[in-house]
Amino acid sequence: MTSAAEQRAPAGEPAAGSGQPATADGVRQALPAAPAAWPGAPTPLGARFRAGPNGVAGTNFALWAAGAEAARVCLFDERGRETQIPLTELTHEIWHGFVPGVMPGQRYGYRVEGRWDPWTGARWNPAKLLLDPYARAVDGEFRLPPEVYGHVRDWPEQQVADTVRDERDSAPYVPKGVVVHDDDDWSDDRRPKTPWADSVIYELHVRGFTRLHPDIPEELRGTYAGLAHPAAIEHLTGLGVTAVELLPVHQFAHEDHLLRRGLKNYWGYNSIGYFAPHAAYAASGTTGGQVGEFKRMVRALHAAGIEVILDVVYNHTAEAGELGPTLSLKGIDNRGYYRLQDDARRYADYTGCGNTLHVVQPQVLRLITDSLRYWVTEMGVDGFRFDLAAALARSMHDVDMLSPFLAVIAQDPVLRRVKLIAEPWDIGSGGYQVGAFPPLWTEWNDRYRDTVRDFWRHALPDVREMGYRLSGSSDLYAWGGRRPYASVNFVTAHDGFTLRDLVSYESKHNEANGENNRDGTNDNRSWNCGAEGENGDERVRALRRRQIRNLLATLLLSTGVPMLVAGDELGRTQRGNNNAYCQDNEISWLDWSLLREPGWRALYDLTARLIGLRHRHPVLRRRAFFSGRSQSADGLRDLAWFTSRGAEMTEGDWYAPAATLGMYLSGRDIPGRNERGAPVVDDSFLAVLHAGDRPTGFVLPGPPWAERYRVLLDTSLEEQTETPGTVHPAGAEIAVPARAVLLLRVE
């Protein structure tokens, strides 16, 4: 094997750094006269337009690249011609310089020089134009021709291909950063600041939510402006949700294996720019207009009382492993940004995406926290959901709840005040950490998801697990001062079946992804109600709609923070695809015509009614765990469980197979006080959940629990009446329909 110094790109290819950049058509252009950079400042990082010495307008560029030997900022004009300006100042490992006359809208990138020694993790290659990690806008789309790889991708000996440096210029093929001028102080914005216990989260995709909306102008569909449109906001406020959780909106790139199949990364979990709104979601252009458009979207949602939570991917980047492209961090300081194995050619991969950011490194931690603060203070967002958060909580190897990342978040005066949601797992050893994150954090509770799915397909051996999940998962979260709202309850998420598909398919149908149906989980815990896929039998269809109502009612009556997925309230289907990450088409987009179908319109109305019930009754959104103990002389407890016989459950009942569970919630013993210091008092409720396939009787508990009960909800009914329901005396045996939830108010 030849040495790294002897290995070169294929003969005939131009060398980089020669001062003769190429345009997209391959024609070499004369380099415009390059202005000299003034010293500038090492902070803040990135490209910041400002007034320099003597009031001269320009842009300060600052780039951390610890082991680099030189760095140049590269400016591009409208024709793609490149001007390279050396950054000669180096302060605390930051290369910096102020370039007079560089105005907002200027496109730019970096070239960084250093050793090429993959065996020690050094992968500098000045032939590759690099995206500024702090770029606040990105112009252009990522493509992946051979020129954008730091190594020779088609080297004959593939086992060593990553060690052979590619000398071809990548500039014509990669997007550029854009200088942006921020002069917005948010003085006219009013954040909703919804308490965690009062929150109802709605997970949506910016593009997919509005792409087919008939009441949004076509030029705005699929964009930030489309989500800000009154027609989109009217749907959200009509439901009553308090927050939207946006699938990734950081600038992301598409993977090579998808592009080769004519597909794209639709979900966006492949970030490459942690400060830039994804340009493809902008209706106002990609040369900085996307920043203002995103801010206007946030303002419009805030004005409607809706918070904005971002799904963020700081665990890995789009540069993948040693055979991945060189787009940004890999070419700036590979060893500084990424976790490497003992064999430094290879990347530690706790994410399944080829690489893992080395969050223990101070500069990587700074990148992440700077990005988070930017989105809060300058873009107006209200919180974050951290993809594969366990990867961020790893110290050198193991997940560590005292890790630098969690410690920094806990003490940061900006970040500790926003909503923080962990996806509490990664794919590495010891990565499953549900219930382990510290106070301040909430978590996606997949044990809630699995238990509720299993209950309604009648697959639980007993009801112990169901009792915990309905009442806030105290077995997971009742420690360290955590509260019930530490549990983000969900039945479906973007990853997996939609609610309609959960009751229509027992197996995944991912053929459209081009991976021979090997992708996506096989552990769906679904039930197709007797027929696979869409079915014309009205009895099957009616049963499926009933099961959806049962799942939604369970979710919205459970203690904790409910999360809905956009379109589940409309009966959206992905045709059995449980991994639609690459389906930017009707498989993933919301079909708004469903609202015109009576059965699905009724589902929307039921969802809004359940959310409204939750907002009106604090007993359904408790801020403290149930005690299960009597707080008064009559022996009434804040939470009680009943069998179908009307008797309180014994320990043996919890371990016995059962399809029916009664949950009594007392409104008399709600911990805490209202804003004026008065006790919080509410109605009391009895929820009866019956997963059996035949009707059953249920004896209503007598005094002291109640004297009478009024039926408020019966999910066996397609249409829910708004008139007062039937009143039953305590002690009476009522008929509970097969597969149904009854909610009764105590009177």
Salt bridges, closest charged atoms under 4 A:
GLU13 OE2 - ARG168 NH1 3.93
ASP77 OD2 - ARG81 NE 2.74
GLU82 OE2 - ARG111 NE 2.83
GLU113 OE2 - ARG72 NH2 2.83
ASP117 OD2 - ARG115 NH1 3.17
ASP139 OD2 - ARG107 NH1 3.44
GLU141 OE2 - HIS254 NE2 3.84
GLU141 OE2 - LYS264 NZ 3.28
ASP162 OD2 - ARG123 NH2 2.72
ASP162 OD1 - ARG345 NH2 2.53
ASP166 OD1 - LYS128 NZ 3.23
ASP166 OD2 - ARG168 NH2 2.55
GLU167 OE2 - ARG165 NE 3.27
ASP169 OD1 - ARG111 NH2 2.81
ASP182 OD2 - ARG136 NH1 2.50
ASP182 OD1 - LYS295 NZ 3.63
ASP184 OD1 - ARG299 NH2 2.66
ASP188 OD1 - ARG299 NE 3.04
ASP189 OD1 - HIS302 ND1 2.93
ASP198 OD1 - ARG621 NH1 2.75
ASP198 OD2 - ARG623 NH2 2.91
GLU203 OE2 - HIS494 ND1 2.70
ASP256 OD1 - ARG153 NH1 3.30
ASP256 OD2 - ARG260 NE 2.53
GLU307 OE1 - LYS419 NZ 2.83
ASP311 OD1 - ARG385 NH1 2.88
GLU322 OE2 - ARG346 NH1 3.10
ASP343 OD2 - ARG346 NE 3.72
ASP370 OD2 - ARG366 NE 3.52
ASP370 OD1 - ARG373 NH2 2.78
GLU378 OE2 - ARG48 NH2 3.84
GLU378 OE1 - ARG136 NH1 3.80
ASP382 OD1 - ARG191 NH1 3.25
ASP382 OD2 - HIS302 NE2 2.68
ASP387 OD1 - ARG385 NH1 3.40
ASP412 OD2 - ARG373 NH1 2.39
GLU423 OE2 - ARG385 NH2 3.04
ASP426 OD2 - ARG394 NE 2.82
GLU443 OE2 - ARG482 NH1 3.03
ASP446 OD2 - ARG449 NH2 3.83
ASP450 OD1 - ARG449 NE 2.83
ASP450 OD1 - ARG525 NE 3.79
ASP454 OD1 - ARG457 NH2 2.88
ASP454 OD2 - ARG525 NH1 2.61
ASP462 OD2 - ARG464 NH2 3.03
GLU465 OE2 - ARG447 NH2 3.19
GLU465 OE2 - ARG469 NH2 3.00
ASP475 OD2 - ARG447 NH2 3.79
ASP475 OD2 - ARG469 NH2 2.79
GLU515 OE2 - ARG261 NH2 3.21
ASP523 OD1 - ARG525 NE 3.36
GLU532 OE2 - HIS509 NE2 2.83
GLU534 OE1 - ARG500 NH2 2.76
ASP537 OD2 - ARG539 NH2 3.37
GLU538 OE2 - ARG545 NH2 2.66
GLU569 OE2 - HIS235 NE2 2.71
ASP584 OD1 - ARG207 NE 2.80
ASP605 OD1 - ARG601 NE 3.46
ASP634 OD2 - ARG668 NH2 3.02
ASP638 OD2 - ARG622 NH2 3.62
GLU648 OE1 - ARG637 NH2 1.79
ASP653 OD2 - ARG645 NH2 3.97
ASP682 OD1 - HIS617 ND1 2.85
ASP683 OD2 - HIS617 ND1 3.99
GLU707 OE1 - ARG708 NH1 3.84
GLU718 OE2 - ARG545 NE 2.79
GLU718 OE2 - ARG549 NH1 3.28
GLU747 OE2 - ARG710 NE 2.80
GLU747 OE2 - ARG745 NH2 3.15
